[in-house]
Amino acid sequence: MHVQEATQEDLSAVMTVFDSAMLETDVDTVREAIDRGDVLLAVREDRILGACLLRGEEIEAIAVRQKRRDQGIATVLVEAAADDRDRLVAEFDRRVRPFWNSLGFDIEPLGGGDRYRAVLKTDEAEETDAETT
């Protein structure tokens, strides 16, 4: 498996992955993110196994095909996103908190409900912080 940036030719498959995970993404948002280089794909043998939609440092959506879940695919996508960013931020509900926690994100509740915000500083960002103190 490898991670690559999505192209417009991947749009339909990306939408299928997001839709099957019941994520609230629309085709125009995904199309624009692909143009920015902000959609990462986990691919094996030309088949898209998972997708990660970013807006800068924010992970707006991440999904893996149902039959491929619990195989580390989402982890690989998050790690690839972190490679090019000083930090990553995600908002999610409590049922996926263990996933974000397992990746070392700092997690805090959002507004008293069952929503959370997670922040991950990459090694590069942490080194920059250490140099300035």
Secondary structure, DSSP 4 states (H G I P E B T S, - for coil): -EEEE--GGGHHHHHHHHHHTT----HHHHHHHHHHT-EEEEEETTEEEEEEEEETTEEEEEEE-GGGTTSSHHHHHHHHHHHT-SEEEEEEEGGGHHHHHHTT-EEEEETTTTEEEEEEE-HHHHHHHHHH-
